[in-house]
Amino acid sequence: MASPVGLPGWIGPWCDQHLGSAPVASLLRAEHLSAVFGLRLADGREAVVKARRDEPARITSCVAAQAALAANGFRCPAPLTDVSIVDGDLVVHAEQWLPGGELLRGDDSDVARCYAVAFADLMAALMRVRVPPPVPSPHWLGWDHPGTGPWPPIEDLDSRDQSLVPDFVVTTAQRATRRLREPGDLPRVLGHADFEAQNLRWLGRELHVVYDWDSLAWMPEAVLAGSASGVFASAEVPTLAPLESSAAFIDTYQTARARRFTAEEHQVAWAASLWTTTHNARAEALLSQPPVATTALRTEGPARLRLANA
């Protein structure tokens, strides 16, 4: 059966083979780092098909972790298929259609605490999951890449004029990266590396669902929590939360996890709170986008580097 108008031609046959029913209507379509298609199938079911160019083994681990969380009652869509490869390098799987809820907007300390408790619950749930580490890390938190520069290779960005990137963005990225790479003995854990407002939905202040499980990473817990403390307020446009809100997030996270960070963990958490924003600021400069992350980084970077001892 042919795919509905506007959808890639491979989707119809793929759904027929892997879901046992072909798509008849499109409910949602979003494309950024991955392509997400919400579909109604001929048998009446609704599903989401996700496709991205990534390491198949990494996505397989992510989907396995997502399946374990869903089976244990965590608020995430349950995978409906295994991972498969389309057109040579497109990694595809399907998951439950789980709509509803609203974005929790804002970047004040009260909102930060809500996100911190949710992240602590998520991390506690993932601590009980055993899957092969999902490596390499997603590039927007790829401080641990094997290269020498602060950012991992990203062809679309690397091919552009790097002189457009402000010097302070490069310097901040270099200093944060060095600090993150120093504590080689911090244990790594499984965690969500894209804990942004856009990837969660709420019913009031109660968490309804967490999306984007392709974005799991294998990193020290303080790095994951620190990163989330910086990006949690990002909705349509990536930004950096205010310093006091990140501090409230980090403190609340430790309370919710009933575990205080060591002095070293505090420092790497603050370094991580900067790292994704350096990536976003670089992209803004190279892609001629409004300098939202760049402005926040210019304002807040120095204080966060001091807290990171970087």
C-alpha positions as CSV (number, residue, x, y, z in Angstrom):
1,M,0.0,0.0,0.0
2,A,1.3,3.5,-0.9
3,S,2.1,5.9,2.0
4,P,-0.2,8.8,2.6
5,V,0.6,12.0,0.7
6,G,3.6,13.8,2.1
7,L,5.2,10.9,3.8
8,P,8.3,9.1,2.6
9,G,7.7,6.2,0.3
10,W,9.4,3.7,2.6
11,I,6.9,4.2,5.5
12,G,4.0,2.3,4.0
13,P,5.9,-0.9,3.3
14,W,7.8,-0.6,6.6
15,C,4.7,-0.3,8.7
16,D,3.0,-3.2,6.8
17,Q,6.0,-5.4,7.5
18,H,6.9,-4.4,11.1
19,L,3.5,-3.3,12.5
20,G,1.3,-5.5,10.4
21,S,-0.8,-2.6,9.1
22,A,-0.2,0.2,6.6
23,P,-0.6,3.9,7.5
24,V,-3.8,5.7,6.3
25,A,-3.4,9.1,7.9
26,S,-0.7,11.4,9.3
27,L,-1.2,12.6,12.9
28,L,2.1,14.4,13.4
29,R,5.3,15.1,11.5
30,A,8.4,16.7,12.9
31,E,12.0,16.7,11.5
32,H,15.1,17.9,13.2
33,L,17.9,15.5,14.3
34,S,15.4,12.7,13.7
35,A,12.2,12.4,11.7
36,V,9.1,11.6,13.8
37,F,5.9,10.5,12.1
38,G,2.6,10.0,14.1
39,L,0.4,7.7,12.1
40,R,-3.0,6.1,12.1
41,L,-2.9,2.6,10.7
42,A,-5.4,0.8,8.6
43,D,-6.4,-1.4,11.6
44,G,-7.3,1.6,13.7
45,R,-4.1,1.7,15.8
46,E,-2.0,4.8,16.2
47,A,1.8,4.7,16.4
48,V,4.9,6.9,16.1
49,V,7.6,5.9,13.6
50,K,11.0,7.4,14.3
51,A,13.9,7.5,11.8
52,R,17.4,8.9,12.2
53,R,20.9,8.4,10.9
54,D,22.8,7.1,13.8
55,E,24.8,4.1,15.1
56,P,22.3,1.2,15.0
57,A,23.8,-0.4,18.2
58,R,23.4,2.9,20.1
59,I,19.7,3.2,19.1
60,T,19.2,-0.5,19.9
61,S,20.4,0.1,23.4
62,C,18.2,3.2,23.8
63,V,15.1,1.3,22.6
64,A,15.8,-1.6,24.9
65,A,16.1,0.8,27.9
66,Q,12.9,2.6,26.9
67,A,11.1,-0.8,26.7
68,A,12.3,-1.7,30.2
69,L,11.2,1.7,31.6
70,A,7.7,1.4,30.0
71,A,7.3,-2.2,31.3
72,N,8.1,-0.9,34.8
73,G,5.4,1.8,34.5
74,F,7.6,4.9,33.8
75,R,5.8,7.6,31.8
76,C,7.3,7.0,28.4
77,P,6.0,5.5,25.1
78,A,6.5,1.8,24.9
79,P,8.4,0.6,21.8
80,L,6.4,-1.4,19.3
81,T,9.1,-2.8,17.2
82,D,12.8,-3.6,17.2
83,V,15.3,-1.4,15.4
84,S,15.7,-1.9,11.7
85,I,17.7,-0.3,8.9
86,V,16.1,1.4,5.9
87,D,17.9,2.7,2.7
88,G,21.3,1.6,4.0
89,D,21.8,3.9,7.0
90,L,18.4,5.1,8.3
91,V,17.7,3.6,11.7
92,V,14.0,3.1,12.2
93,H,11.7,1.9,15.0
94,A,8.1,2.5,16.1
95,E,6.7,3.4,19.5
96,Q,3.4,3.9,21.2
97,W,1.4,7.0,20.4
98,L,1.1,8.8,23.8
99,P,-0.2,12.3,23.3
100,G,-1.7,14.7,25.9
101,G,-0.3,17.1,28.5
102,E,1.3,20.5,28.0
103,L,4.7,22.1,28.0
104,L,5.8,23.3,31.4
105,R,7.3,26.7,30.5
106,G,9.5,29.0,32.5
107,D,13.0,29.1,33.8
108,D,12.6,30.3,37.4
109,S,13.8,28.3,40.4
110,D,10.3,26.9,41.1
111,V,10.1,25.4,37.6
112,A,13.7,24.2,37.9
113,R,12.8,22.2,41.0
114,C,9.9,20.5,39.2
115,Y,12.2,19.4,36.4
116,A,14.9,18.3,38.9
117,V,12.5,16.0,40.7
118,A,11.3,14.5,37.4
119,F,14.9,14.0,36.3
120,A,15.8,12.4,39.6
121,D,12.9,10.0,39.2
122,L,14.0,9.2,35.6
123,M,17.6,8.6,36.6
124,A,16.5,6.4,39.5
125,A,14.4,4.3,37.1
126,L,17.3,4.0,34.6
127,M,19.7,2.9,37.4
128,R,17.7,-0.4,37.4
129,V,18.0,-0.9,33.7
130,R,20.8,-3.0,32.2
131,V,21.6,-2.5,28.5
132,P,24.9,-2.1,26.6
133,P,26.1,1.5,26.9
134,P,24.6,3.7,24.2
135,V,27.8,5.1,22.6
136,P,29.0,7.4,21.1
137,S,27.4,10.2,23.0
138,P,24.8,12.5,21.2
139,H,26.8,15.2,19.6
140,W,25.0,18.1,21.5
141,L,26.6,16.6,24.7
142,G,29.6,15.0,23.0
143,W,32.3,16.4,25.2
144,D,33.8,12.8,25.5
145,H,34.4,12.4,21.8
146,P,37.9,11.0,20.9
147,G,39.1,14.1,18.9
148,T,41.2,17.0,20.1
149,G,38.7,19.9,19.7
150,P,35.9,20.8,22.1
151,W,33.1,19.6,19.8
152,P,32.8,16.3,18.0
153,P,32.8,16.1,14.2
154,I,29.5,17.5,12.7
155,E,29.8,17.7,8.9
156,D,27.2,20.4,8.4
157,L,28.8,22.7,10.9
158,D,32.5,21.8,10.3
159,S,32.2,22.6,6.6
160,R,31.3,26.3,7.4
161,D,33.4,29.3,8.1
162,Q,34.6,28.8,11.7
163,S,35.7,32.4,12.1
164,L,32.0,33.3,12.5
165,V,32.0,31.6,15.9
166,P,32.8,34.2,18.6
167,D,36.1,33.6,20.4
168,F,34.4,33.5,23.8
169,V,32.2,30.6,22.7
170,V,35.2,28.6,21.6
171,T,37.2,29.4,24.8
172,T,34.2,28.5,27.0
173,A,33.8,25.2,25.2
174,Q,37.5,24.4,25.5
175,R,37.6,25.2,29.3
176,A,34.3,23.2,30.0
177,T,35.6,20.3,27.9
178,R,38.9,20.1,29.8
179,R,37.1,20.2,33.1
180,L,34.7,17.4,32.1
181,R,37.6,15.2,30.9
182,E,39.7,15.6,34.0
183,P,37.8,13.2,36.4
184,G,38.4,10.0,34.6
185,D,37.3,7.8,37.5
186,L,33.7,9.0,38.0
187,P,31.5,6.0,37.3
188,R,29.3,6.3,34.2
189,V,25.6,5.6,34.3
190,L,22.7,5.5,31.8
191,G,20.8,8.9,31.5
192,H,18.7,11.1,29.4
193,A,20.9,13.6,27.6
194,D,18.3,15.9,26.1
195,F,16.1,16.8,29.1
196,E,14.6,19.9,27.5
197,A,11.1,21.3,28.1
198,Q,10.2,20.3,24.5
199,N,10.7,16.6,25.3
200,L,8.3,16.5,28.3
201,R,4.6,17.0,28.8
202,W,2.9,17.8,32.1
203,L,-0.6,17.8,33.6
204,G,-0.3,20.8,35.8
205,R,2.9,20.1,37.8
206,E,2.5,16.3,37.4
207,L,4.7,14.7,34.8
208,H,2.6,13.1,32.0
209,V,5.3,11.7,29.6
210,V,8.9,12.0,28.7
211,Y,9.9,11.7,25.0
212,D,13.1,11.4,23.0
213,W,14.6,8.2,24.3
214,D,16.9,8.0,21.3
215,S,18.9,10.6,23.3
216,L,20.2,8.4,26.1
217,A,23.9,8.6,27.0
218,W,26.5,6.8,29.1
219,M,28.1,9.5,31.4
220,P,28.8,10.4,35.0
221,E,25.6,11.1,36.9
222,A,26.7,14.6,37.8
223,V,27.4,15.4,34.1
224,L,23.9,14.3,33.1
225,A,22.3,16.3,36.0
226,G,24.4,19.3,35.3
227,S,23.5,19.3,31.6
228,A,19.8,19.0,32.4
229,S,20.1,21.9,34.9
230,G,21.2,24.2,32.0
231,V,18.9,23.1,29.2
232,F,15.6,22.2,31.0
233,A,13.8,25.4,30.0
234,S,14.5,25.0,26.3
235,A,11.3,24.7,24.3
236,E,11.1,25.9,20.8
237,V,14.5,27.6,20.9
238,P,17.5,26.2,22.8
239,T,18.7,28.4,25.7
240,L,20.5,28.4,29.0
241,A,18.6,28.6,32.3
242,P,19.5,31.4,34.7
243,L,22.3,30.6,37.1
244,E,20.1,30.5,40.2
245,S,17.7,28.2,38.5
246,S,20.5,25.8,37.6
247,A,21.7,25.9,41.2
248,A,18.1,25.1,42.4
249,F,18.0,22.2,39.9
250,I,21.3,20.7,41.0
251,D,20.5,21.0,44.7
252,T,16.9,19.6,44.3
253,Y,18.2,16.8,42.2
254,Q,20.6,15.7,45.0
255,T,17.8,15.9,47.6
256,A,15.5,13.8,45.4
257,R,18.2,11.2,44.8
258,A,19.1,11.2,48.5
259,R,22.8,11.6,47.5
260,R,25.0,14.6,47.8
261,F,27.6,15.2,45.1
262,T,31.3,15.4,46.0
263,A,33.2,18.6,45.4
264,E,34.4,17.2,42.1
265,E,30.9,16.2,41.0
266,H,29.7,19.7,41.8
267,Q,32.4,21.1,39.5
268,V,31.7,18.8,36.6
269,A,28.0,19.4,36.9
270,W,28.6,23.2,36.4
271,A,30.9,22.5,33.5
272,A,28.2,20.3,31.9
273,S,25.6,23.0,32.5
274,L,27.6,25.0,29.9
275,W,28.6,22.4,27.3
276,T,25.4,22.0,25.3
277,T,24.9,25.8,25.2
278,T,28.4,26.2,23.6
279,H,27.3,23.7,20.9
280,N,24.1,25.6,20.4
281,A,25.9,29.0,20.3
282,R,28.3,27.7,17.7
283,A,25.4,26.5,15.6
284,E,23.7,29.9,15.9
285,A,26.8,31.6,14.6
286,L,27.4,29.2,11.7
287,L,23.8,28.9,10.6
288,S,22.9,32.7,11.0
289,Q,20.4,32.0,13.7
290,P,19.3,34.5,16.4
291,P,21.9,34.5,19.1
292,V,19.7,33.3,22.0
293,A,22.1,30.7,23.4
294,T,25.1,33.0,22.5
295,T,23.7,35.9,24.6
296,A,22.9,33.6,27.5
297,L,26.4,32.1,27.3
298,R,28.1,35.5,27.2
299,T,26.2,36.6,30.3
300,E,26.4,33.4,32.4
301,G,29.5,31.6,31.1
302,P,32.1,33.2,33.4
303,A,30.3,32.5,36.6
304,R,29.6,28.9,35.6
305,L,33.3,28.4,34.7
306,R,34.3,29.7,38.1
307,L,31.9,27.2,39.8
308,A,33.3,24.5,37.6
309,N,36.9,25.4,38.6
310,A,37.6,25.6,34.9
